[in-house]
Amino acid sequence: MKEEPQEPTKAQLEILQILWQYGPSTVRFVNEQLNQQKQALSYTSTLKLMQIMHEKGMLLRDESAMTHVYSPTLEEKSTKNVVLGKFLDSMYNGSVKSMMLELLGHEKTTTQEWESIRKMLQDLKDDPS
């Protein structure tokens, strides 16, 4: 039986995003990145959250040096697919069309993004497979 990928909480996902972007990192580095992205978060809060993620099997911890280095066990693409699937189900009743129409009609969509979307759709249309 295949185990369904874990769905991280919002705070856990923020930590995973940093680890996916920068690779294995110390708690201090992750905490500094989080503090640059949002309001101040204490080192001990970040440490506790990363310890919990380690206990749940979401992170590996290298204890060979004085400062522990954490790395994700969750694969980025499959984790994002799980999160996106749950979001799609809860917010758009599973309708990709409804979500896409909402996204495409959003006022923050730039001309460059529109052109990129058009090209992507054209490439999908032209793909014979």
C-alpha positions in Angstrom: 0.0 0.0 0.0 1.4 3.4 -1.0 1.7 5.9 1.8 0.2 9.3 0.9 2.7 12.2 1.2 2.5 14.3 4.3 0.7 17.6 4.2 2.8 20.2 6.1 1.3 23.0 8.0 1.8 26.6 6.7 4.7 27.1 9.1 6.3 23.8 8.2 5.9 24.6 4.5 7.7 27.9 5.0 10.6 26.0 6.5 10.6 23.4 3.7 10.6 26.2 1.1 13.8 27.5 2.6 15.4 24.1 2.7 14.4 23.3 -0.8 15.8 26.6 -2.0 19.1 26.7 -0.1 19.7 23.0 0.7 20.7 21.6 4.1 20.8 24.4 6.7 21.1 25.2 10.4 18.2 26.3 12.5 19.9 29.8 12.8 20.0 30.1 9.0 16.4 29.0 8.6 15.3 31.4 11.3 17.2 34.3 9.7 15.5 33.6 6.3 12.0 33.4 8.0 12.6 36.7 9.7 13.5 38.3 6.4 10.3 37.0 4.9 7.9 37.9 7.7 7.5 39.2 11.2 10.1 38.3 13.8 10.1 34.7 14.8 12.2 33.6 17.8 15.1 31.1 17.3 13.5 28.8 19.9 10.2 28.7 18.0 12.0 27.8 14.8 14.1 25.2 16.6 11.0 23.6 18.2 9.2 23.5 14.9 12.1 21.9 13.1 12.5 19.3 16.0 8.9 18.4 15.6 9.3 18.1 11.8 12.3 15.8 12.5 10.3 13.6 14.8 7.5 13.4 12.2 10.1 12.3 9.6 9.8 15.5 7.5 13.4 16.5 8.1 16.7 14.7 8.6 19.2 16.0 11.1 23.0 15.7 10.8 24.4 15.7 14.3 28.0 15.2 13.3 29.0 18.8 13.9 28.3 21.1 16.9 25.5 22.8 15.0 22.9 20.5 13.6 22.1 20.7 10.0 18.6 19.9 8.7 17.5 18.7 5.3 14.1 17.8 4.0 12.9 14.2 3.5 9.8 15.4 1.6 10.2 15.9 -2.1 9.3 19.4 -3.2 7.1 18.5 -6.2 5.0 15.8 -4.6 4.6 17.9 -1.4 3.4 20.9 -3.5 1.0 18.5 -5.4 -0.5 17.4 -2.1 -0.9 20.9 -0.8 -2.3 22.1 -4.1 -4.7 19.2 -4.3 -6.1 19.9 -0.9 -6.4 23.6 -1.7 -8.2 22.9 -5.0 -10.6 20.5 -3.2 -11.4 22.9 -0.4 -11.5 26.2 -2.3 -12.7 25.3 -5.7 -14.6 22.0 -5.2 -11.9 20.2 -7.1 -12.4 22.3 -10.3 -9.2 23.2 -12.0 -11.2 25.3 -14.4 -12.7 27.5 -11.6 -9.3 27.9 -10.0 -7.6 28.9 -13.3 -10.4 31.4 -14.2 -9.9 33.0 -10.7 -6.2 33.1 -11.1 -6.2 34.4 -14.7 -8.7 37.2 -13.7 -6.6 38.3 -10.8 -5.6 42.0 -11.0 -1.9 41.2 -10.2 -1.4 39.2 -13.4 1.2 41.1 -15.5 1.5 41.3 -19.3 4.7 39.1 -19.1 2.8 36.5 -17.1 -0.1 36.6 -19.7 2.4 36.0 -22.5 4.0 33.2 -20.7 0.6 31.6 -20.0 -0.4 32.0 -23.7 2.9 30.3 -24.8 2.4 27.5 -22.3 -1.1 26.9 -23.5 0.0 27.0 -27.1 2.8 24.5 -26.4 0.2 22.2 -24.7 -2.1 22.5 -27.7 0.8 21.7 -30.2 2.1 18.7 -28.3 1.0 15.6 -30.1 1.2 13.3 -27.0 
